Amino acid sequence: MNLVIDIGNTAAKIALFEGSVMVEVVYASNRSLECLESLCSKYQVEQAIVATVIDLDGELLSRFGALRLPILWLNSQTPLPIVNLYETPETLGYDRIAAVVGAHEQFPDKNVLVIDAGTCITYEFIDSNGQYHGGNISPGLQMRFKALHQFTGRLPLLESDGRKLPLGRDTETAIRAGVHKGIEYEIAGYITEMKHKYSELLVFLTGGDEFSFDTSVKSIIFADRFLVLKGLNRILNYNNGRI
């Protein structure tokens, strides 16, 4: 069984996989991973992969060592089951490449656009030959709300949840509609443009934020919250000869 650990800026996700099937996923502190030992006691773990965007302290590194498992630490030199055409792989976020790998595993012969709506919104493209061409990075939902507040003199800082109208009728609804509709139109624009180039395009939407779309766009979208974890598992299997 595989142990897959995704350590982000605010939290960590830990998943157990049997082959390519996810058996369990839990959320933990990115500084302590408090459930690590109990999960390894619960399952017969054979190997692990760790992807982190933060520096781990000595205590946490010691806990990993105590697991006595072969651990693959994902970095820019890690072999991938796709062709990476990104010009600076050392600056490429592991979550971006893992999401692409996860989508490609499910549809290896398709052109795929992966949209990850998290802290930032990223747009990644991999073609039907397994070549990752790169992608774009845009401000995410909360970042847009904060920017409107921080870079103006009087606009309030709002939460995403609340009254939503097609067109705002006061400052609060104007901001909320502007942010949400701006993201929806941005995503729909990317999809429309890519479909002009690749008519059989498939789209994966992952990340923590959800958006509504018109019927023509929604029909080609696959929603998968665990795409990054699945991609990390695929990378682990690839590096251990489990094609």
C-alpha positions in Angstrom: 0.0 0.0 0.0 1.2 3.5 -0.8 1.3 6.5 1.6 0.9 9.8 -0.2 1.6 13.0 1.7 0.8 16.4 0.3 2.1 19.2 2.6 0.7 22.6 1.7 1.1 26.1 3.1 -1.9 25.8 5.5 -2.5 22.0 5.9 -1.5 18.6 4.9 -3.4 15.8 3.2 -2.4 12.2 3.8 -3.8 9.4 1.6 -3.5 5.7 1.4 -3.7 4.0 -2.0 -4.0 0.3 -2.9 -2.6 0.4 -6.5 -4.4 3.3 -8.1 -7.4 3.2 -5.7 -7.5 5.7 -2.9 -8.6 3.9 0.3 -8.6 6.8 2.8 -7.7 10.4 3.0 -7.2 12.6 6.1 -6.3 16.2 6.8 -3.7 17.2 9.3 -1.5 20.0 10.5 1.3 20.7 8.1 3.7 21.1 11.0 3.0 18.0 13.0 1.2 15.4 10.7 -0.2 14.1 14.0 -2.0 11.1 12.4 1.0 9.7 10.6 2.0 6.9 12.9 -1.6 5.7 13.5 -2.2 5.5 9.7 0.9 3.5 9.2 -0.2 1.2 12.1 -3.6 0.8 10.6 -2.4 -0.2 7.1 0.4 -2.2 5.7 2.3 0.6 4.1 5.1 -0.4 1.7 6.3 2.9 0.3 5.7 6.6 0.5 5.9 9.9 -1.4 6.2 13.3 0.2 5.6 16.6 -1.6 6.0 19.8 0.5 6.0 23.5 -0.2 7.3 24.3 3.3 10.6 23.5 5.0 10.2 20.7 7.5 11.8 21.0 11.0 14.1 18.3 12.4 11.4 16.8 14.6 9.1 16.1 11.7 11.9 14.8 9.6 12.8 12.4 12.4 9.2 11.2 12.5 9.5 10.3 8.8 12.8 8.5 9.5 11.1 6.5 12.2 8.6 5.1 9.8 11.3 2.9 8.3 9.8 3.1 4.8 11.3 3.9 1.5 10.3 7.6 0.9 10.4 9.4 -2.4 10.8 13.1 -1.8 9.4 14.8 -4.9 11.6 17.4 -6.5 12.5 18.8 -9.9 14.7 15.8 -10.6 12.1 13.2 -9.9 11.4 11.1 -13.0 7.8 11.6 -14.3 5.5 9.4 -16.4 4.9 12.4 -18.7 7.2 14.6 -20.8 7.8 17.9 -19.0 8.3 20.8 -21.5 8.4 23.5 -18.8 11.6 25.5 -19.2 12.3 25.9 -15.5 11.2 22.7 -13.8 12.9 23.7 -10.6 10.4 26.5 -10.2 7.3 24.4 -11.1 5.0 23.8 -8.1 4.7 20.1 -7.3 0.9 20.5 -7.1 0.8 21.7 -10.7 2.7 18.8 -12.1 1.0 16.2 -9.9 -2.4 17.4 -11.0 -1.4 17.0 -14.6 -0.1 13.5 -14.0 -3.3 12.6 -12.2 -5.4 13.8 -15.1 -3.2 12.1 -17.7 -3.4 8.8 -15.9 -7.2 8.8 -16.2 -7.2 9.9 -19.9 -3.8 9.1 -21.4 -4.9 9.6 -25.0 -6.7 12.9 -24.6 -5.8 16.6 -24.6 -6.5 17.8 -21.1 -6.8 21.2 -19.5 -6.4 21.0 -15.7 -7.8 23.9 -13.7 -6.8 24.1 -10.0 -8.9 26.6 -8.0 -7.0 27.1 -4.8 -5.0 29.9 -3.3 -4.1 30.7 -6.9 -6.0 29.5 -10.0 -3.7 27.5 -12.3 -4.3 26.4 -15.8 -2.2 23.5 -17.1 -2.3 21.7 -20.5 -1.1 18.2 -21.4 -1.6 16.9 -24.9 -2.7 13.4 -26.0 1.0 12.4 -26.4 1.6 12.9 -22.7 3.5 16.2 -23.2 3.0 18.8 -20.6 3.2 22.2 -22.3 3.0 24.5 -19.2 0.3 26.7 -17.8 -0.7 30.0 -16.3 -1.2 31.3 -12.8 -4.0 33.7 -11.8 -5.1 35.1 -8.4 -7.5 32.8 -6.5 -10.8 33.6 -4.9 -9.7 34.9 -1.5 -6.7 36.7 -3.0 -9.1 38.7 -5.1 -11.2 39.7 -2.2 -8.2 40.7 -0.2 -6.7 42.7 -3.1 -9.8 44.8 -3.5 -9.7 45.7 0.2 -5.9 46.2 0.5 -5.4 48.3 -2.6 -8.3 50.6 -2.2 -9.2 53.1 0.4 -12.8 52.2 1.2 -13.8 48.8 -0.2 -14.5 46.3 2.7 -12.9 42.9 3.0 -15.7 40.4 2.3 -16.2 36.7 2.6 -17.1 34.6 -0.4 -20.4 33.4 1.2 -23.2 35.8 1.3 -25.8 37.4 -0.9 -25.1 36.9 -4.6 -26.8 38.8 -7.5 -26.0 38.8 -11.2 -25.3 42.5 -10.9 -24.5 44.1 -7.6 -27.0 46.5 -6.0 -24.8 47.7 -3.2 -21.0 47.6 -2.6 -21.1 44.2 -1.0 -23.0 42.4 -3.7 -21.0 44.3 -6.4 -17.7 43.0 -5.0 -19.0 39.5 -4.5 -20.5 39.3 -8.0 -17.4 40.9 -9.6 -15.1 38.4 -8.0 -17.2 35.3 -8.6 -18.3 36.2 -12.1 -14.8 37.3 -13.0 -13.4 33.9 -12.1 -16.2 32.1 -13.9 -15.8 34.1 -17.1 -12.0 33.7 -16.9 -12.3 29.9 -16.6 -14.9 29.7 -19.3 -12.7 31.9 -21.6 -9.7 29.5 -21.1 -11.8 26.5 -21.9 -13.4 28.2 -25.0 -10.0 29.2 -26.4 -8.4 25.8 -25.8 -11.4 24.1 -27.4 -10.8 26.1 -30.6 -7.3 24.5 -30.7 -8.2 21.1 -29.4 -11.8 20.2 -30.3 -11.7 17.0 -28.2 -10.4 18.8 -25.1 -11.2 17.4 -21.6 -11.2 19.7 -18.6 -10.4 18.7 -15.0 -11.4 21.1 -12.2 -9.7 20.5 -8.8 -8.9 22.5 -5.7 -11.0 23.8 -2.8 -13.2 26.4 -4.5 -16.3 25.6 -6.5 -17.9 27.7 -9.3 -21.0 27.4 -11.4 -20.9 27.2 -15.2 -23.2 27.4 -18.1 -24.3 24.0 -19.6 -22.0 24.0 -22.6 -18.9 24.4 -20.5 -20.0 22.2 -17.6 -20.6 19.2 -19.9 -16.8 18.7 -20.5 -15.7 19.3 -16.9 -14.6 16.5 -14.6 -14.5 17.6 -10.9 -11.9 15.8 -8.8 -10.8 17.2 -5.5 -8.1 14.6 -5.1 -6.4 15.0 -8.4 -3.1 16.1 -6.9 -3.0 13.1 -4.5 -3.8 10.7 -7.4 -1.0 12.3 -9.4 1.5 11.9 -6.6 0.5 8.2 -6.2 1.1 7.7 -9.9 4.5 9.3 -9.7 5.4 7.0 -6.8 4.3 3.9 -8.6 6.2 5.0 -11.8 9.4 5.5 -9.8 9.0 2.0 -8.3 8.4 0.2 -11.5 4.6 -0.1 -11.1 3.5 1.1 -14.4 
